[in-house]
Amino acid sequence: MSPFSHCPFLGVIICLPPTSETEIVGELVGILCLKANPPSWAVHGWTDISIDILKQHQRKEYGGEAIRWWAFQMAGLHRVQIQAFSFNTGAMRLYERLGFKEEGRIRDHMWLAGNWHDGLIYGILEDEWRREQRQAGRDLTSCV
């Protein structure tokens, strides 16, 4: 196992556009990380991603847009997986709306607030993502 396998191979800071000519970047929205696999796994073309959107920016499609473009359009991956805990119904709805399919469940994976919660693993393949984008009328040649 690589000593860097826990580190992202790509970390993206998600910001709003600048609101004035003096700003370089706009307000911080959140972060997206595409995690590194050992170099010998590169041929498989997949990664595990994580995303964290600040509370005031949730439910505004920023998370979906970041996942949509960075995972497939910019990183050119074949498969992407993401995890959620069973209490995070907002994340589960987002991932399913983006076309992710539930692929696995880790029972009693997290102890929080006096209860056990399952861990859910979601995945999406590049061809599924491209089909979703075409159906939504999105331009696959641009990243803006």
N, C-alpha and C positions, 0 to 999 in steps of 0.2 A: 504494500500500500504506500502510495506517495505521501510524503510528509505534508504536502500541500492539498491533499484530497478534500480537506474541510474548507478550503478557501474558494471564493468565487473565481471563475475564470472571466466573469464579466459582472461588474457592479454598475448599476445605472441609477443616478440620482434623478428623480422625476420632479421637474419644476414647471410652474406656469410661465408663459411668455413674459418678458419684462413689461412693466407698465409705464416706464419712462425711458428717455434716452440716456439717463445716467445709470440705469441698472444694467448689469451684465446678464443676470438671470433673474427670473421672477421668483415668486414665493415657492418655497419647498412644499411638495406634495407627498413625496414618499421615496422609497427605494425598491429596486428590483435586483435580485442576484441570480445569475445563472451559475450553478455550482460546477466545479471542476471534477472530472473523473480521472482516474489514473491514465497517463498517456497511452497505455496499451489499449484502452477502451475507446479511443477517438474514432476508430473505424465504425463504431456502432451508432454514432451520431445522435446521442441523447444526453439529456441533462435533467437534473432536479432543480426546480426554480423555487424561489421564495419571494414574497412581495409584502411590503408593509406600507400602507397608505395612512397618513395622518387622519385622525377622526373627522376633522372639519372638511376633508376632501373626499371622504368615502361616499359611495353611491352617486358619483359623478362621471363614471366611466373611465377615469384615469388609470385605474388598475388594469382594466380590460385592454385598454389601448396599449399600455406598456407591455403586457404579456403578448398581445397580438403581434406587435412589431418586432420586439427584441428577440423573442424565442425563435421564430421561423424566418422572418424577413431579413433581419440583420445577422443573426448567428448561423442561419442556414442549417438548422437541426432537422433530424428526421422524426424524433420523438421527444416529448417534454412531459415530465411528471411534476405534480405539485401535491402537497399534503395539507390537510386541514384536520382540526379536531372536531368531534361531533357536536360540540356546543357552539361552533362558529358557523351558524346556518347562513349568514351573509356570504362568507367565503364559499361555502358549498354551492349556493345559488349562483354566484358569479362564475365559478369554474364550470358548472353545468351549462350556464348560458353561453359561455365561450366555446362550448363543444367538448369539454373534457368529460371523460367517462369514468365512473367509479370502478377502479380495478382491484381494490383490496381494502381490507379493514383489519386494523391491529386492535384487538379487543383490550379494554382497560389500559390504554397506553399512557394516560396522563391523569394524575391525581390533582384536582383543583377544587377549591372551595368545598371540601368534604365529600367529593364524589369522584368516581372514576369515569373517564371519558375515552371513547374510542378514537383512534387515529385513522383517517381515511386517506387513501392514495388514489389520486386521479391522474389520468393520462390522456394525451391526444397525439395523434400522428399527423405528419405534415399534410398528407392528402386529405385528411378530415378537415384540417384547418383551412386549406385552400378551398375546399368545397364550401365551407361556411362563409368564407370571405366573398366568393363569387355569388352565393345566394344573397348575401347582404349588400351586393353591389359595390364592394370596396375595391379600390385600385391596388393591385398587387405589385405594381411597378414603382411605387412611391413609398417613402417612409414618413410622410407627414400627413 
